[in-house]
């Protein structure tokens, strides 16, 4: 599910729920055991933003992996198998997709300014 496919109110609810879940996991990682965690999400204003994010799904040794690669900074979100070849290939793909993401943003701004 992509948040952009939802109506504005639904997208805001999905985002709030994801932020709350992320904060809950972060609290558990830092504290080990959490009796309670409260996160309040408030929206001042919302806008649709296009952000280069690449989805990558592959299978290694019978296990399926699903990752996202940030097209701006190259950060990989998801599980990476403990294999040097796979890590090297993923770093190569990450570099290429980061370059594509940066070029896409530059092209977008070029079009906005000159057209």
Secondary structure, DSSP 8 states (H G I E B T S, - for coil): --GGGS-HHHHHHHHHHHHHHHHHHHHHHHHSS-S--------S--------EEEEEEEETTEEEEEEEETTT--EEE---S-HHHHHHHHHHHHHHHHHHHHHHHHHHHHHHH-
